[in-house]
Amino acid sequence: MFVRTSEQGYAQEVPLASPLRFLDEPAASGIRAEQPENATVVALASQAAALGDPTRLAIAHALRAGGEVCICDLSWILDRPVQMISHHVGKMRAAGVVSSRQDGRIVQCQLTGTGARLLEALSPKQPDRPQA
């Protein structure tokens, strides 16, 4: 048995034995042995999901362009309510793709290394075009 986590966050036990048989046991066994631990897969899926929402992806793009940006400026840049930006930044922080720090009443946030690499994989930065 192994534990699989559903999209809703519930864990369920799933039997390893399958009624299906494999065709190439050595190849299948080698691939199976190289699979990451379930906890690693769950963490990676959480990080990928953190950029799977249009607002969160837009936040990531703005943070890539601006480095460290306060939530109030992100709200203006993306033309979305501060509460919405704050909510999404919280989800991104929980997934480890954004870090934040409080400076008085201002919350500054930036992409983590993981967040920057994930964004680059999803949406490579376009090279600056020379002025004509």
C-alpha positions, 0 to 999 in steps of 0.5 A: 500500500502507498498513500496518495493525496487527492486534490482536496488534500485527503490521503487515501491508501491505494494498493500497489498490486495492479491486475495489469501486468507489465511487458518489460519487467527489467525496464519497468523495475528500473523506472519504478526504482528511480521514482521520487518519494511520494512526499517529494511528488506532493511538494513538487505538485504543490509548487507547480500548483502555486503558479497554476492560477492566472493571478498567481502567475501574474504575480510571479511575472511582476516579481520577476520583473521587479525583484522585491515588490510590496503587495500594495504595488502588486495590487496597482500593477495587476489592477486587482484588490489588495486582499486578493493579492495578499491571499494569493501571495500567502498561497505562493509563500506556503508552497515555497515559491515566494518569500516575504518580509514585513517592513512596518505595515508594508509587506515586501515579497519576492520570488524564491530560487524555486519560484524563479526556476519554476517560472522560467520553466513555464514562461522563459524570460524574453531577451531584451530587444535592441532599440531600432 
